[in-house]
Amino acid sequence: MPVRPEHGVTSRVTEDGYLEFLTAADGAGYRCSPVAAAMWIALRQHNGNIGPAAEMLAELWCTDPENTRTDMDIWVSELRDAGLVRDEL
């Protein structure tokens, strides 16, 4: 299932490479590492599909594709729990 930003959530990558999410509902901000920024960019490039995004990053980072996928699954789950992203059915 593709992952999409939750309604009212915006994101941006800062000049220093960090990923920031802002929520319209309460104005809360969330800051993520540069690695998370790369994962977010890969997700957006692959229309929210974790599998192809993880494969691309694994190739770029010379990491095991299965481990990269697991890391992305965990991170996306954390974003989902924080109410920042949702699965699109």
Number of C-alpha atoms within 10 A of each C-alpha: 11 15 19 18 19 16 13 12 18 14 17 15 19 12 7 8 15 16 22 17 19 17 17 12 9 8 11 10 13 14 16 14 14 15 12 19 20 17 23 23 16 20 23 17 12 17 13 20 17 23 19 17 23 26 18 18 19 17 12 9 11 10 13 13 18 13 12 22 19 14 14 20 15 12 15 21 15 13 17 17 11 10 14 22 18 18 14 11 6
